[in-house]
C-alpha cells in the first residue's frame, strides 16, 4: 500500500521517561473513514509499558465513538431540522386554536420545547441504533488489531531528544539549526512524525517565533521568554520544538523555504 494511504501511530519516550503518543486521529472530522480505508501502522523506539498502550487505545476508542456519532448527526441534520420545525409549528397552532386564552409566552415556550424534544428523539434514535454501535465496534476492533513494532528510526529520535534534555532552550534551538547530530534521513517515518509534531506545535508556539527560528533569525530576549513560557514539560517540551526544527531544516519535510543563515549558539 502506498505511503500516503497509511496512518501512523508513534510512541515516543520524551526526556525524563515521559511517554507520549503522536498521531493525527484526535479531533479529525474524517476519522471513521480514514481508519476504515487506510492501513494502520504503529511504531516505538523503547518498549512501551502495556498499561500506557491500553490507556492510549482507550482514548482512541472515545475519539472514534465521538467521531462516528458526529458523522451520523451531521448526515441527518436537514431532516431533523425540518421535522423539529414542523413539530414547533404544529404545537404552536394547536395551542393557538384550542387553548386561546393561554398566554403567548407559554405557547411559544411549549412549542419550542416540542420542537427540541422532537429533534433530540430523532437524533438519539438515529445515532444510538445498532448500526452506529456496530460501526464503532468495527473501527475499534480494527484499531485494537494494530501491533506496535520496534523502529530504529524512532529509537534514534528518542536518543536525540535525550541528548537535548540538559541544554538551555537557546542551545537546543541552535543545536537543531546547526544539525550537530544527524538523524536518519531515508526513513519513511520521518515525514508523518514531523507532521504530527507540527500539529501539536500549532496549539502552543506562536507562528511568529516559529518562523523566525525556521529562518534562523536572531530572537530577542522577549522572544525567548515567550518561547519558554509556551513550552510545556508534558504536552510540548522544548526538545520537541528542537526536533521539529531539525526535521524541517535538514530533511526537507516542509515546503517552507528556510534561510541558510545560522545563529550563534550564544545569541538571545
C-alpha positions as CSV (number, residue, x, y, z in Angstrom):
1,X,0.0,0.0,0.0
2,X,1.3,3.5,-0.8
3,X,2.7,5.5,2.0
4,X,0.1,8.2,1.6
5,X,-2.6,5.5,2.3
6,X,-1.1,4.7,5.7
7,X,-2.0,6.2,9.1
8,X,0.8,6.1,11.7
9,X,0.8,5.8,15.4
10,X,4.0,6.6,17.2
11,X,5.1,6.0,20.8
12,X,8.0,8.2,22.0
13,X,9.6,8.5,25.3
14,X,10.3,12.2,25.9
15,X,13.3,13.3,28.1
16,X,12.7,12.1,31.7
17,X,11.0,9.0,30.6
18,X,7.6,10.6,29.9
19,X,5.6,8.6,27.3
20,X,3.9,10.4,24.5
21,X,1.8,9.2,21.5
22,X,1.7,11.0,18.2
23,X,-1.0,10.6,15.6
24,X,-3.5,12.7,13.7
25,X,-6.7,11.0,14.7
26,X,-7.8,13.1,17.6
27,X,-10.3,15.7,16.5
28,X,-10.2,14.6,12.9
29,X,-13.5,15.1,11.1
30,X,-13.0,12.2,8.8
31,X,-11.5,9.8,11.4
32,X,-14.0,6.9,10.8
33,X,-13.4,6.9,7.0
34,X,-9.7,7.2,7.4
35,X,-9.5,4.3,9.9
36,X,-11.8,2.2,7.7
37,X,-10.0,2.7,4.4
38,X,-6.3,3.2,5.4
39,X,-3.6,0.9,6.6
40,X,-2.7,1.5,10.3
41,X,0.9,1.2,11.4
42,X,2.3,1.7,14.9
43,X,5.9,2.1,15.9
44,X,8.0,2.5,19.1
45,X,11.7,3.0,20.0
46,X,12.0,1.7,23.5
47,X,9.4,-0.8,24.7
48,X,6.3,0.9,25.9
49,X,4.6,-0.3,29.1
50,X,1.4,-2.3,28.4
51,X,-0.8,0.0,30.6
52,X,0.4,3.0,28.6
53,X,-0.7,1.4,25.3
54,X,-4.0,0.2,26.9
55,X,-4.8,3.8,28.0
56,X,-3.9,5.1,24.6
57,X,-6.2,2.7,22.9
58,X,-9.0,3.6,25.3
59,X,-8.6,7.3,24.4
60,X,-8.8,6.5,20.7
61,X,-11.9,4.4,21.3
62,X,-13.6,7.5,22.8
63,X,-12.4,9.6,19.8
64,X,-13.8,7.1,17.3
65,X,-17.1,6.9,19.1
66,X,-17.4,10.6,19.2
67,X,-16.4,10.9,15.5
68,X,-18.9,8.3,14.4
69,X,-21.8,9.9,16.3
70,X,-20.8,13.3,14.9
71,X,-20.8,11.9,11.4
72,X,-24.2,10.4,12.0
73,X,-25.6,13.7,13.4
74,X,-24.2,15.8,10.5
75,X,-25.7,13.4,8.0
76,X,-29.2,13.6,9.3
77,X,-29.3,17.2,10.3
78,X,-31.5,18.6,7.4
79,X,-34.3,16.1,8.0
80,X,-34.2,16.5,11.8
81,X,-34.3,20.3,11.4
82,X,-37.4,20.1,9.1
83,X,-39.2,17.7,11.4
84,X,-38.5,19.6,14.6
85,X,-39.6,22.8,12.9
86,X,-42.8,21.1,11.8
87,X,-43.3,19.9,15.4
88,X,-42.8,23.5,16.6
89,X,-45.4,24.9,14.2
90,X,-47.9,22.1,14.9
91,X,-47.6,22.7,18.7
92,X,-48.0,26.4,18.4
93,X,-51.0,26.1,16.1
94,X,-52.7,23.5,18.3
95,X,-52.2,25.7,21.4
96,X,-53.5,28.8,19.4
97,X,-56.6,27.0,18.2
98,X,-57.7,25.0,21.2
99,X,-56.2,27.0,24.1
100,X,-56.9,30.5,23.0
101,X,-56.7,32.0,26.5
102,X,-53.2,30.6,27.2
103,X,-50.6,33.4,27.4
104,X,-48.5,33.8,24.3
105,X,-45.1,33.3,26.1
106,X,-46.4,29.9,27.4
107,X,-47.5,28.9,23.9
108,X,-44.0,29.8,22.5
109,X,-42.1,28.0,25.2
110,X,-44.3,24.9,24.9
111,X,-43.9,24.9,21.1
112,X,-40.1,25.4,21.4
113,X,-39.8,22.5,23.8
114,X,-41.9,20.3,21.5
115,X,-39.5,21.1,18.6
116,X,-36.5,20.4,20.8
117,X,-37.9,17.1,22.1
118,X,-38.6,16.0,18.5
119,X,-35.1,16.9,17.4
120,X,-33.4,15.0,20.3
121,X,-35.7,12.0,20.0
122,X,-34.8,11.5,16.3
123,X,-31.2,12.2,17.0
124,X,-31.0,9.6,19.8
125,X,-32.9,7.0,17.8
126,X,-30.7,7.5,14.7
127,X,-27.3,7.8,16.4
128,X,-27.9,5.3,19.2
129,X,-29.0,2.5,17.0
130,X,-27.4,-0.9,16.4
131,X,-25.9,0.3,13.1
132,X,-23.9,3.0,14.8
133,X,-22.8,0.7,17.6
134,X,-21.6,-1.9,15.1
135,X,-19.7,0.7,13.2
136,X,-17.9,1.9,16.4
137,X,-17.1,-1.6,17.5
138,X,-15.8,-2.5,14.0
139,X,-13.5,0.5,13.9
140,X,-12.3,0.0,17.5
141,X,-11.6,-3.7,16.6
142,X,-9.5,-2.6,13.6
143,X,-7.6,-0.3,15.8
144,X,-7.0,-2.9,18.5
145,X,-5.6,-5.3,15.9
146,X,-2.7,-3.0,15.2
147,X,0.5,-4.2,16.8
148,X,3.3,-1.8,17.7
149,X,6.6,-2.6,16.0
150,X,10.1,-1.6,17.0
151,X,11.7,1.1,14.8
152,X,15.3,2.0,14.8
153,X,14.3,5.5,13.5
154,X,12.1,6.1,16.5
155,X,14.9,4.8,18.7
156,X,17.3,7.3,17.1
157,X,14.7,10.1,17.7
158,X,14.5,9.2,21.4
159,X,18.3,9.3,21.7
160,X,18.3,12.7,20.0
161,X,15.7,14.0,22.4
162,X,17.7,12.7,25.4
163,X,20.8,14.5,24.1
164,X,18.9,17.8,24.3
165,X,17.5,17.2,27.8
166,X,20.0,19.2,29.9
167,X,20.6,22.0,27.4
168,X,19.1,25.6,27.9
169,X,16.4,26.3,25.4
170,X,18.5,28.6,23.2
171,X,21.3,26.0,23.0
172,X,18.7,23.4,22.0
173,X,17.5,25.6,19.1
174,X,21.0,26.3,17.9
175,X,21.9,22.6,18.1
176,X,18.8,21.8,16.0
177,X,19.5,24.6,13.4
178,X,23.2,23.6,13.0
179,X,22.3,19.9,12.8
180,X,25.1,18.9,15.1
181,X,23.8,15.3,15.4
182,X,22.5,13.6,12.3
183,X,19.3,11.6,12.3
184,X,18.5,9.0,9.5
185,X,17.1,10.9,6.5
186,X,15.9,7.9,4.5
187,X,13.2,6.6,6.9
188,X,9.6,6.8,5.6
189,X,8.5,7.5,9.1
190,X,10.2,11.0,9.2
191,X,7.5,13.0,7.3
192,X,4.5,11.7,9.2
193,X,6.2,12.1,12.6
194,X,7.2,15.6,11.6
195,X,3.6,16.4,10.5
196,X,2.1,15.1,13.8
197,X,4.6,17.1,15.9
198,X,3.8,20.2,13.8
199,X,0.1,19.7,14.6
200,X,0.8,19.7,18.3
201,X,3.1,22.7,17.9
202,X,0.4,24.9,16.4
203,X,-1.5,25.0,19.7
204,X,1.5,26.1,21.7
205,X,4.2,28.0,19.8
206,X,3.3,31.4,18.2
207,X,3.7,31.3,14.5
208,X,5.9,34.5,14.5
209,X,8.5,32.9,16.7
210,X,8.4,29.6,14.9
211,X,9.0,31.2,11.5
212,X,11.9,33.2,13.0
213,X,13.5,30.0,14.1
214,X,12.9,28.4,10.7
215,X,14.7,31.3,9.0
216,X,17.5,31.2,11.5
217,X,16.8,34.7,12.7
218,X,18.0,36.1,16.0
219,X,15.4,36.1,18.8
220,X,15.1,39.0,21.2
221,X,15.1,38.4,25.0
222,X,11.4,38.9,25.0
223,X,11.0,36.3,22.3
224,X,12.9,33.7,24.3
225,X,10.8,34.5,27.4
226,X,7.7,34.0,25.3
227,X,9.0,30.8,23.8
228,X,10.0,29.3,27.1
229,X,6.6,30.2,28.7
230,X,4.7,28.4,25.8
231,X,6.7,25.2,26.0
232,X,5.0,22.7,28.3
233,X,7.0,20.0,30.0
234,X,4.5,17.3,29.3
235,X,2.5,18.3,26.2
236,X,5.1,20.2,24.1
237,X,8.5,20.3,25.7
238,X,11.2,22.5,24.1
239,X,13.0,19.3,22.9
240,X,10.1,18.6,20.6
241,X,10.4,22.0,19.1
242,X,14.1,21.5,18.5
243,X,13.4,18.1,16.9
244,X,10.8,19.7,14.6
245,X,13.3,22.4,13.6
246,X,15.9,19.8,12.8
247,X,13.5,17.8,10.6
248,X,12.4,20.8,8.6
249,X,15.8,22.4,8.2
250,X,17.8,19.3,7.3
251,X,15.4,16.7,5.8
252,X,13.1,18.9,3.7
253,X,10.0,17.7,5.5
254,X,8.3,21.1,4.8
255,X,7.5,23.3,1.9
256,X,8.6,26.4,3.9
257,X,11.8,27.9,2.3
258,X,14.3,28.4,5.1
259,X,17.3,30.7,5.1
260,X,20.7,29.1,5.0
261,X,21.9,31.6,7.7
262,X,22.9,30.2,11.1
263,X,22.5,31.6,14.5
264,X,25.2,31.8,17.1
265,X,24.6,29.3,20.0
266,X,25.0,32.2,22.4
267,X,22.6,34.6,20.7
268,X,19.5,35.5,22.5
